[in-house]
């Protein structure tokens, strides 16, 4: 735990050091970090947790609700007795933890907004979890509105078991070797020849850079994937889509074992292209950095709520539960992470309970349809490099804005448009500018601009990237 927290705390300076290392030392350093994470994610009890999750999939609705209520009561009592925030929150609401006897009783409590978590997270950390068992990490949010989250070692293992259960549905063992295309910057931005990947031996994964995708490098990516056909590959939806776009443009196809998409909306046209070019079914999932809920796609294409992971309410604008087939706001109560409980947390996403709750896979978990619309464009450079929102978003993790967006003004000119959150926002915007200029070289020029509010699209969506071809 200490090693992992040290890596996270010093990630900025370590990245500079890492970029300068020769490739063999990069591999060794990546594997050292991978060893620390593997000891957390796959330590004793992981397989047992997987088996327990598989058994709970077969439970009746009534039995699962009993389990949820038991875990809910434990979480409510822990939150009240071990955090100053929830003690005040319950008292101000006139609610005693003993009043929460079932899931419906949650509605006695107010809704917890993201803004409250942003400002009060330190008082939400439970004293029941010792400091040496806590992992601290930070999400930049979809538009630079940062959020700190604390998670316990035991919760990370259970959460990893839940995520890994979907791999078993796809007949992939969680400890099989896999290719990963998330946001890790494993290769220096200025590197212009392969390898654009690096091995994490303890984690049994090859980290494939999402920052080097272009017309120039696509053949290198194609030959790498061809050499690793029949492996599973996982990544952000937009990164997998950009890879597939480039393969299609150059008339290339491979055949992977399975494709796992997470962290972003996967739209139908993206799924079609990814499955065509990577030659395998996409297994999509809905999760979040706050670790309060999980929805996973099965082999039949249905999206199953992991009821033992977190409790989901879907409510209308008046706070009332919606009927199946009616869209509403997701309200989550996490059941896994005792280090920082989140109760009735409004994450900002919407969805609906499916009218037809039958799935041919016969798992007994509720079916949910997350309503997803495109909310961001891609950043394309004159030389043909393509960056997804999640790749660009990595450069906002050290910043803290109310909102930050990247707006294209010309073929090679962009504006970093931000709504400040404090008096340090201007310096943070300049730091983002410098880091992006380092990533892109002299291909694109950036300038910063203060704004009163973000640019919104139809439906209230706030895109991170707004390109000229989308206007």
Secondary structure, 3 states (H helix, E strand, C coil): CHHHHHHHHCHHHHHHHHHHCCHHHHHHHHHHHHHHHHHHHCCCCHHHHHHHHHHHCCCCHHHHHHHHHHHHHHHHHHHHHHCHHHHHHHHHHCCCHHHCCCHHHHHHCCCECHHHHHHHHHHHCCCCCCHHHEEEEEECCCCCCCEEEEEEHHHHHHHHHHHHHHHHHCCCCCCCCEEEECCCCCCCCCCCCCCCEEEECCCCEEEECCCCCCCCCHHHHHHHHHHCCCCEEEECHHHHHHHHHHHHHCCCCCCCCEEEECCCCCCHHHHHHHHHHHCCCEEEEECCCCCCCCEEECCCCCEEECCCCEEEEEECCCCCECCCCCCEEEEEEECCCCCCCCCCEEEEEEEEECCCCCCCCCCCCCEEEECCCCCCCCEECCCCCEECHHHHHHHHCCCCCCEEEEEEEECCEEEEEEECCCCCHHHHHHHHHHHHHHHHCCCCEEEEEECCCCCCCHHHCCCCEECHHHC
